[in-house]
Amino acid sequence: GAGVSQSPRYKVTKRGQDVALRCDPISGHVSLYWYRQALGQGPEFLTYFNYEAQQDKSGLPNDRFSAERPEGSISTLTIQRTEQRDSAMYRCASSLGQGGSGELFFGEGSRLTVL
Amino acid sequence: TQLLEQSPQFLSIQEGENLTVYCNSSSVFSSLQWYRQEPGEGPVLLVTVVTGGEVKKLKRLTFQFGDARKDSSLHITAAQPGDTGLYLCAGLGGTYKYIFGTGTRLKVLA
């Protein structure tokens, strides 16, 4: 596609429900990142994929958070048993190469609200 | 843990004024990027600096990477209302992980 596409753009869920956030990166981009961003602050790193391999998941807050990229393209970030503190903007970014100073192209984000 | 602290956190200036935003860390980064983010959108890359001491200019914006590759600055000359936004630095660590700074929110008044 022309850019990084994320869905849903907005998700409202009740505490305890599971949610899945989808990221469709720019075609051919090898690297895929997930970040979480609070309003007016810098993105907080969650996890990084090189093709289908999850090479760094050190930013995932706890074991309720998981991510996959099974075919090296589309990625899903799943949050199980959501809590109110999970409410945030979740942003996906892709990059052409394997890290190394490449430009990150960000999607428009998925805003999650947990009631 | 690699942290990037930006200062100031907020900046409101008049059109035509100059300003500098700082990005500091105790960690060494192999490269550093600056992004600008507008409300409702994702960050967009402005520049990448790789070499310690490197200076890059982009029209009225001047970016510098510290000699030790631990800090960077962004200087804007004659700011315009179109420069308004959230400015973010991002350092590349050893595992292809881009660490973003705390952000500087700039508002330029006409």
Interface residues (C-beta under 8 A of the other chain):
Chain A: V4 S31 Y33 Y35 G40 Q41 G42 P43 E44 F45 Y48 N50 Q55 D56 S58 G59 R91 A93 Q98 G99 G100 S101 E103 L104 F105 F106 G107 E108 G109
Chain B: L4 Q6 S30 S31 Q33 Y35 G40 E41 G42 P43 V44 L45 T48 V50 L86 L88 A90 L92 T95 Y96 K97 Y98 I99 F100 G101 T102 G103 R105
